[in-house]
Amino acid sequence: MIEHPGRAHMARPPSSGPPSPPRPEEPPWAGKRVLVTGASGFIGSRLALRLAGLGAQVHAVSRRPAHRQNPGRGEQATWHAVDLRDRETTGTLLRETRPDIVFHLAGEVDGARETDLVLPTLESNLLATVNLLSHAAALPGIRVVLCGSSEEPRPANEQSPPPSPYAMAKWAATGYAQLFHRLWGVPVAVLRPTMVYGPGQRDARKLVPYLAQSLLRGEEPGLTSGSKRADWVYVDDVVEAFVLAGETDRAAGQVLDIGTGVLTSVRETAEMLFHISGTALRPRFGTVADRPLDVAQTADVGPAAEILGWKASVGLEEGLRRTLAWYAERAWA
């Protein structure tokens, strides 16, 4: 065999058969270390379960031990009893868990107008958030997704001022989140759900749990005039929005409404639930005073659709049907 000048001689490689099929893409949550604060709460508990089901390593945070709030769920996550209002313990939590993503849903959720809620909501919803963001800024690479409030001033409510201490603290927390993103590059997004309802909501101060439990007890609930309108969004749709926000870099620096864009009054919602139940009972409207400064809160659904590819999929009637069935199965009478 004559070699051509200047050309290296290369032996023909042995045949290795047909090419290997391309390796399947790894699921986005497989092996991800995820921290969910408020994991014993309504949205947080369902988010933690969803993420565990997607293959994430979930670290769940609550002020109280898991078994008191969610018996039987301890095997789904590693639980941490931590008060995020304490700066030192918050830092220890983040350094020990080293999460890839933090979903921050912990807080004092109470929309009442009493002055004695000012400090609890400030500490639980603002101070705790600032503590978490401060430590996240010191640990590069952590993505953060916060849960805001639809009662914050925003374009969809014509920048209406916060009507409660809770909404005021959430608005301030959103402002700090934007500051941490602009000034220190923390990849933080804020999702502002509208009126969330669905299976697993245990707080009887909220409309749907109160109505469902009243129905199961055979009682006629006392309500406001029912004139307030709200954008009702099903809890599993909200969970999906959080999952999508945790998957994409495009969410960083964004503040997104999460809702349906459809307003339905409290009266219509109550009557729909009673119709679904088939009961002869009727709600007693006007027996409770309307809250002052209530503003109809609907979502601007465009940005979440564009940035997250998210849209609510469960309509109100179907969502109420599923929710009532959940309470009935658990004999919440």
C-alpha positions as CSV (number, residue, x, y, z in Angstrom):
1,M,0.0,0.0,0.0
2,I,1.4,3.4,-1.0
3,E,0.8,6.3,1.4
4,H,0.3,9.7,-0.2
5,P,2.7,12.3,1.0
6,G,1.3,14.5,3.8
7,R,-1.6,12.3,4.5
8,A,-1.8,10.3,7.7
9,H,-2.5,6.7,7.4
10,M,-5.7,5.7,9.3
11,A,-6.9,2.2,9.8
12,R,-10.6,1.6,9.2
13,P,-12.4,1.3,12.5
14,P,-14.1,-2.0,13.1
15,S,-17.9,-2.0,12.6
16,S,-19.8,-1.5,15.7
17,G,-23.2,-2.3,14.3
18,P,-26.1,0.1,13.8
19,P,-25.8,3.5,15.6
20,S,-27.2,3.6,19.1
21,P,-30.5,5.3,19.5
22,P,-30.4,8.7,21.1
23,R,-30.5,8.8,24.8
24,P,-33.8,9.9,26.1
25,E,-33.8,13.4,27.6
26,E,-33.6,13.4,31.4
27,P,-36.8,14.7,33.0
28,P,-36.3,18.2,34.2
29,W,-37.0,17.4,37.8
30,A,-35.1,14.1,38.1
31,G,-32.7,14.4,41.0
32,K,-33.3,18.2,41.5
33,R,-33.0,19.3,45.1
34,V,-36.1,21.3,45.8
35,L,-37.1,23.3,48.9
36,V,-40.8,24.0,49.5
37,T,-41.6,26.3,52.3
38,G,-45.2,26.3,53.7
39,A,-45.3,22.6,52.7
40,S,-48.0,21.9,55.3
41,G,-50.3,24.5,53.8
42,F,-53.0,24.2,51.1
43,I,-51.0,25.0,48.0
44,G,-47.6,24.0,49.4
45,S,-48.6,20.5,50.3
46,R,-49.9,19.7,46.8
47,L,-46.9,21.3,45.2
48,A,-44.5,19.1,47.4
49,L,-46.4,16.0,46.4
50,R,-46.4,17.0,42.7
51,L,-42.6,17.6,42.7
52,A,-41.9,14.3,44.5
53,G,-44.0,12.6,41.8
54,L,-41.9,14.2,39.1
55,G,-38.7,12.8,40.6
56,A,-37.4,15.8,42.6
57,Q,-35.7,15.4,46.0
58,V,-38.1,17.4,48.1
59,H,-37.2,19.2,51.3
60,A,-40.4,20.4,52.9
61,V,-40.5,23.2,55.5
62,S,-43.1,24.0,58.1
63,R,-43.0,25.7,61.5
64,R,-44.5,22.5,63.0
65,P,-43.5,18.9,62.6
66,A,-45.0,17.3,59.5
67,H,-47.1,14.7,61.2
68,R,-49.3,17.3,62.9
69,Q,-50.4,18.8,59.6
70,N,-50.1,16.1,57.0
71,P,-50.2,12.6,58.6
72,G,-49.0,9.9,56.2
73,R,-47.1,12.4,54.0
74,G,-43.7,12.2,55.7
75,E,-42.4,9.6,53.2
76,Q,-42.9,12.0,50.3
77,A,-40.2,14.5,51.5
78,T,-37.5,15.3,54.0
79,W,-39.2,17.5,56.5
80,H,-37.7,20.4,58.4
81,A,-39.4,22.3,61.2
82,V,-38.0,25.8,60.7
83,D,-39.2,29.3,61.5
84,L,-38.1,31.4,58.6
85,R,-38.5,34.6,60.6
86,D,-35.3,33.7,62.2
87,R,-32.3,34.7,60.0
88,E,-29.8,32.3,61.5
89,T,-31.9,29.1,61.2
90,T,-33.0,30.2,57.7
91,G,-29.4,30.4,56.6
92,T,-28.6,27.0,58.2
93,L,-31.5,25.4,56.3
94,L,-30.3,26.7,52.9
95,R,-26.7,25.8,53.5
96,E,-27.6,22.2,54.6
97,T,-30.2,21.4,51.9
98,R,-28.4,23.3,49.1
99,P,-31.5,23.4,46.9
100,D,-31.5,24.0,43.2
101,I,-34.9,25.7,43.5
102,V,-36.8,27.2,46.4
103,F,-40.6,27.5,46.3
104,H,-41.5,30.0,49.0
105,L,-45.2,29.6,50.0
106,A,-44.8,30.0,53.8
107,G,-46.6,32.9,55.4
108,E,-49.5,34.2,57.5
109,V,-52.5,33.9,55.2
110,D,-55.3,36.1,56.6
111,G,-57.0,38.8,54.6
112,A,-58.9,40.3,57.5
113,R,-58.6,44.0,58.2
114,E,-57.7,44.0,61.9
115,T,-54.8,46.0,63.2
116,D,-53.5,43.1,65.2
117,L,-52.6,41.4,61.9
118,V,-50.0,44.0,60.9
119,L,-47.1,42.6,62.8
120,P,-47.8,38.9,62.2
121,T,-48.2,39.4,58.5
122,L,-45.1,41.7,58.3
123,E,-42.9,39.2,60.1
124,S,-44.2,36.0,58.4
125,N,-44.7,37.4,54.8
126,L,-42.0,40.1,54.6
127,L,-39.2,39.4,57.1
128,A,-39.2,35.7,56.3
129,T,-39.0,36.4,52.6
130,V,-36.2,38.9,53.0
131,N,-34.3,36.4,55.2
132,L,-34.6,33.7,52.5
133,L,-33.6,36.0,49.6
134,S,-30.6,37.3,51.5
135,H,-29.3,33.8,52.0
136,A,-30.1,32.8,48.5
137,A,-28.1,35.7,47.2
138,A,-25.1,34.3,49.1
139,L,-25.5,30.9,47.5
140,P,-25.2,31.4,43.8
141,G,-27.3,29.2,41.5
142,I,-30.4,28.9,43.7
143,R,-33.6,29.8,41.7
144,V,-36.4,31.2,43.8
145,V,-40.2,31.2,43.1
146,L,-42.3,33.3,45.5
147,C,-46.1,33.2,46.1
148,G,-47.5,36.7,45.9
149,S,-51.0,38.0,46.3
150,S,-53.5,39.1,43.7
151,E,-54.4,42.0,46.0
152,E,-51.1,43.7,45.4
153,P,-51.2,46.8,43.2
154,R,-50.9,45.6,39.6
155,P,-52.2,46.4,36.1
156,A,-55.1,44.0,36.2
157,N,-56.6,45.8,39.3
158,E,-55.7,49.3,38.1
159,Q,-52.9,49.5,40.7
160,S,-55.5,49.4,43.5
161,P,-53.8,49.9,46.9
162,P,-53.4,46.8,49.2
163,P,-56.7,46.4,51.2
164,S,-55.3,44.4,54.1
165,P,-52.1,44.0,56.2
166,Y,-51.5,40.7,54.4
167,A,-51.7,42.2,50.9
168,M,-49.4,45.1,52.0
169,A,-46.8,42.7,53.3
170,K,-47.0,40.7,50.1
171,W,-46.6,43.8,48.0
172,A,-43.5,44.8,50.0
173,A,-42.1,41.2,49.6
174,T,-42.5,41.5,45.8
175,G,-40.7,44.8,45.8
176,Y,-37.8,43.2,47.7
177,A,-37.8,40.2,45.3
178,Q,-37.4,42.6,42.3
179,L,-34.6,44.5,44.2
180,F,-32.7,41.2,44.8
181,H,-33.0,40.3,41.1
182,R,-32.0,43.8,39.8
183,L,-29.2,44.5,42.2
184,W,-27.7,41.1,43.1
185,G,-28.9,38.9,40.2
186,V,-31.0,36.5,42.3
187,P,-33.1,34.5,39.7
188,V,-36.4,35.1,41.5
189,A,-39.9,35.0,40.1
190,V,-43.2,36.0,41.8
191,L,-46.5,34.2,41.0
192,R,-49.7,36.0,42.2
193,P,-52.6,33.5,42.3
194,T,-56.1,34.9,42.4
195,M,-58.8,33.1,44.5
196,V,-57.4,29.5,44.9
197,Y,-59.8,26.7,45.9
198,G,-59.9,22.9,45.6
199,P,-59.3,19.6,47.4
200,G,-57.1,19.9,50.5
201,Q,-58.2,23.3,51.6
202,R,-59.0,23.0,55.3
203,D,-59.4,26.6,56.4
204,A,-63.1,27.0,57.2
205,R,-62.7,30.8,57.1
206,K,-62.4,30.5,53.3
207,L,-65.6,30.5,51.3
208,V,-65.5,27.1,49.5
209,P,-64.4,25.0,52.6
210,Y,-67.1,26.8,54.7
211,L,-69.8,26.1,52.1
212,A,-68.8,22.5,51.6
213,Q,-68.7,21.7,55.3
214,S,-72.0,23.5,55.9
215,L,-73.6,21.4,53.2
216,L,-72.2,18.2,54.6
217,R,-73.6,19.1,58.0
218,G,-77.0,20.0,56.6
219,E,-76.6,23.7,57.6
220,E,-77.5,26.8,55.7
221,P,-74.4,29.0,55.8
222,G,-74.5,32.7,56.6
223,L,-72.8,34.8,53.9
224,T,-72.1,38.4,52.9
225,S,-74.2,40.0,50.2
226,G,-72.4,37.9,47.7
227,S,-71.7,40.8,45.4
228,K,-67.9,40.5,45.5
229,R,-66.5,39.1,42.3
230,A,-63.4,36.9,42.2
231,D,-61.2,35.0,39.7
232,W,-61.5,31.4,41.0
233,V,-58.5,29.2,40.1
234,Y,-58.3,25.5,40.8
235,V,-55.4,24.5,43.1
236,D,-53.8,21.9,40.8
237,D,-53.7,24.5,38.0
238,V,-51.8,26.8,40.4
239,V,-49.4,24.0,41.3
240,E,-48.7,23.4,37.6
241,A,-47.9,27.1,37.2
242,F,-45.3,26.9,40.0
243,V,-43.8,23.8,38.5
244,L,-43.4,25.5,35.1
245,A,-41.9,28.6,36.7
246,G,-39.3,26.4,38.4
247,E,-38.4,24.8,35.0
248,T,-37.6,27.9,33.0
249,D,-35.0,30.6,33.2
250,R,-37.4,32.9,31.5
251,A,-39.4,33.4,34.7
252,A,-36.5,35.1,36.5
253,G,-37.3,38.7,37.3
254,Q,-41.0,38.3,36.3
255,V,-44.1,39.0,38.4
256,L,-47.0,36.9,36.9
257,D,-50.7,36.7,37.6
258,I,-52.0,33.2,37.9
259,G,-55.8,32.9,37.3
260,T,-58.4,32.3,34.7
261,G,-59.3,35.9,33.7
262,V,-62.9,35.2,34.5
263,L,-64.8,36.9,37.3
264,T,-67.6,35.1,39.2
265,S,-69.5,36.6,42.2
266,V,-69.6,35.0,45.6
267,R,-73.4,34.6,45.1
268,E,-73.0,32.8,41.8
269,T,-70.2,30.6,43.2
270,A,-72.2,29.6,46.3
271,E,-75.3,28.9,44.3
272,M,-73.3,26.8,41.8
273,L,-71.9,24.6,44.6
274,F,-75.4,24.2,46.2
275,H,-76.8,23.2,42.8
276,I,-74.0,20.6,42.3
277,S,-74.8,19.1,45.7
278,G,-78.5,18.7,44.9
279,T,-79.5,20.0,48.3
280,A,-82.7,21.8,49.1
281,L,-80.7,24.1,51.4
282,R,-80.0,27.7,50.5
283,P,-77.2,30.1,51.6
284,R,-78.4,33.0,53.7
285,F,-76.9,36.1,51.9
286,G,-76.6,39.4,53.7
287,T,-76.2,37.9,57.2
288,V,-72.5,38.8,57.3
289,A,-71.1,42.3,56.6
290,D,-69.1,42.8,53.4
291,R,-65.4,43.5,53.8
292,P,-64.3,47.1,53.3
293,L,-62.1,48.0,50.4
294,D,-62.8,44.7,48.5
295,V,-61.9,45.1,44.8
296,A,-62.7,42.5,42.1
297,Q,-59.4,40.7,41.5
298,T,-58.9,39.1,38.1
299,A,-55.7,37.9,36.4
300,D,-54.0,39.2,33.4
301,V,-53.5,35.8,31.9
302,G,-51.3,36.8,28.9
303,P,-47.8,37.0,30.5
304,A,-48.1,33.6,32.2
305,A,-49.2,32.1,28.9
306,E,-46.3,33.7,27.1
307,I,-43.5,33.1,29.6
308,L,-44.6,29.8,31.2
309,G,-46.8,28.3,28.5
310,W,-49.4,28.1,31.3
311,K,-53.2,28.3,31.1
312,A,-55.8,27.2,33.7
313,S,-57.5,24.0,32.5
314,V,-60.2,23.3,35.2
315,G,-63.4,25.4,34.9
316,L,-65.2,26.5,38.1
317,E,-68.1,24.1,37.9
318,E,-65.9,21.1,37.4
319,G,-63.5,22.3,40.1
320,L,-66.3,22.8,42.6
321,R,-67.6,19.3,41.8
322,R,-64.2,17.7,42.5
323,T,-63.8,19.8,45.6
324,L,-67.2,18.8,47.1
325,A,-66.4,15.2,46.3
326,W,-63.1,15.5,48.2
327,Y,-64.9,16.7,51.4
328,A,-67.6,14.1,51.1
329,E,-65.1,11.3,50.8
330,R,-63.5,12.4,54.0
331,A,-66.8,12.8,55.9
332,W,-66.1,16.4,56.8
333,A,-69.6,16.7,58.2
